[in-house]
Amino acid sequence: MQRLSEIRRTSDAVEWDAIFQSQALNHPISRLIWQDPFTEHSFRRPRGYPGDASLLDYIYGIRPAPVETSSLGAKIFKFNSDRQAPKSVRSRAEVLARTIDEVAEQHPSPRVLSIACGHLREAQQSKAVVSGRIGQFLALDQDEESLAEVRRSYPGEGLQTIKQSVRSILAENIRFDDLDLVYAAGLYDYLSDRVASRLTRLMFDMLAPGGRLLIANFAPSLQDIGYMESFMGWKLIYREADQMVACGGEISSSEWKSHRLFWDQHESIIFLEITKREARKGSLMVMPGLNGKVALTGMAKVQLADTGSVKRRNGTRHRSVRDDSQPGSEFRKS
């Protein structure tokens, strides 16, 4: 593992891909390494993309190694579960759960949105979620299998699953307002700088005054990069601290109350947290089917592109319609 990461750091992208494609995957050792169900699942991509929620369940210890796993595979599986990347994924979930609890202390019955929620395992560690102190928890993901698992794991009226992609948010076909917390855990590891910056701006606009935004990204100092990108086929977009700051570059300092970076416990993941300044409450919007403007203090919880129009804060207009009648029926990372 150490040697793979050294080669990766000293090779350009073309050289590294050549090593990955022509040597690592065809080397006899790959047939041994893929006896580990964690590594094999990542390389095989059963859901069509790397780093899916089922893979992370191996990391969380929720999903054990299959009974048919070989003795060697079980040893590699145990070894991998204690590597830097899995440790940081578990630490990330702890940070998210702690943030949810902090927001619940500050805002009674808060509204929370998780973008690219996966199986939403951090909710199991949140005291506020377990005790029912979250007013509304919106879980957005493009993977219906993940959303089905969320519904099984967290039955109750406060949770709403939304099957939509990040593209829908970027295109502003779906938007949310007056959220007390909006976060993305593993999503930014797959986003280009331009997309990351734009999405951060849109997430910030979803916040109520005093609301909090939190995003996370693996840093290039991760020790497991070589192994992850070769035998696991799991490539991420890594960011340094200044690149994380740049993700919030579209948000001016006059708009936020606090702005900070911090690391996870194992110093592999960087978090960017931005809290919105308190502002005058209430917004003005055009409701479909009504003539004239109606002053609202809550805004629509979810607005889907269809008919009607909503006036955005920057003065531009786009088509949208409120849809609160079918929670999670049509709706999605990262």
Buried (B, 14 or more C-beta within 10 A) or exposed (E): BEEBBEBBEEBEEEEBEEBBEEEBBEEEEBEBBBBBBBBBBBBEBEBEEBBBBBBBBBBBEEBEBEEEBBEEBBEBBEEBBEBBBBBBBBBBBBBBBBBBBEBBEBBEEBBBBBBBBBBBBBBBBBEBBBEEBBBBBBBBBBBEBBBEBBBEBBEEEBBBBBBBBBEBBBEBBBBBBBBBBBBBBBBBBBBEEEBBBBBBBBBBBBBBBBBBBBBBBBBBEBBBBBBBBBBBBBBBBBBEBEBBBBBBEBBEEEBBEEBEEEBBEBEBBBBBBBBBBEEEEEBEBBBBEEEEEEEBEEBBBBBBBEEBBBBBEEEEEBBBBBBEEEBBEEBBBB
